[in-house]
Amino acid sequence: MAATHLCFSVPPPIPFSSPSAPKLRHGPSLYCAGFNFTHKLSELSNFNRRQKGHQFSALGGDLLGDFGARDPFPAEIESGFGEKVLGSGNTEHRILIPNISALSLAQQECGPLSPFQPPLSKDDAQKLLRKVVGWRLLDDEGGLKLQCLWKLRDFKCGVELINRIYRVAEATGHFPNLHLEQSNQVRAELWTASIGGLSMNDFIVAAKIDEIKTSDLVPKKRVWA
């Protein structure tokens, strides 16, 4: 059987003076089958990457682009590409103080009301009701009211809760009607009598009352083994 001989033709290395030579200036290069390989890849880590204007080109037939950041080319600067992308350099950054609509009800303060001001509609009251916890709407003959009930451990805890609610309401100047019922139940009702219904002040006070600590006053839950 005749022997088969395989022949490989390896072109000579491309000199670094050639325009098509790789930009790596570290060690000799070998051109083989359309790929450029550095002779000393292990020395890449010691290469001075801080050298201005130096770029690493991806090796291989399909160029992956440059590694790391680079300065824009003059043609890119002339095209004004920076103004056509998000995060333009001239973006104005301002620290805005939140307005009253962005604050929670508990952070707002009660304001003066005119006797000619109309009360809140039932639709508006229903929307504001989502911002308070444990309160419900009462459609009374005198207008809409807010009502909340608390079940306490005993009479003493009921009196203590009424005192805590009073201290919060005193700071706002808008007082609810408070009732101690069945020796261990407190009922609070809020409305603005001067306008014959609910105002924003009623919801503000309700939100502030929601922040009162009651965990030490309510009955303890039983834990079953």
C-alpha positions, 0 to 999 in steps of 0.5 A: 500500500502506498504511503499517504503524505500530508503537507501543510503550508504555513505562511511566514509571520506577518511583520509588525510593520504591516498594516494588517499586523495585530496591535499587540506589541508583546511577543512574536506572533504566528499566523496559521489558518487565518488566526493570530495567536500570541506566543506568550499569552501568559505575559498578557497579565503583565502588559501595561493596560494603562498605556494611552490609546492602546486597545486589545483586539479580539483574536480570531476570524470573527472580531468580537470588538475591543475589550474595555473602555475607549475614547470616542473617535472624532467622527463619533463626536461630530455625529453627536451620538451622546445626545441620542442615547439615554443618560446624556451628559447634560441631564439635569439632576434635581432633588425635589421636596415631596409635595403634600400629595406624596406624603402619607395621611399620617404625615400631613397636618389638619388645615382650617376649613370654611363653613361653606366648603362642601363635604367629601363625596362618597366616592372620594371618601371611599378612595381615602378609606383605603389609606386608613386601617380598621375604619369604615364609612357610616352613612348617617342622617347628618352625613358621612362619618368614619368609625373604628372599634377596638376590643381591649383586655379590660376596662383599664386598657380601654381608658388607656386607649382613650387617653392615647387617642386624646393626646394624638387628637389634641396635637391636631386640634380635630377631635373624634367622639370617643365612647367606652362600651361594654367595659372593654370596647372603645368606639371612635367616630370622626366627622366635621360637623361644621360642613355636615360630613367628612373632610380631609382632616377626618382622614388625617386624624384617623391615619394618625390614630392608626399609628398608636401602639395598641399591642399592649392593650388588646387581648393576647392570642392563645398559643396552642401546643 
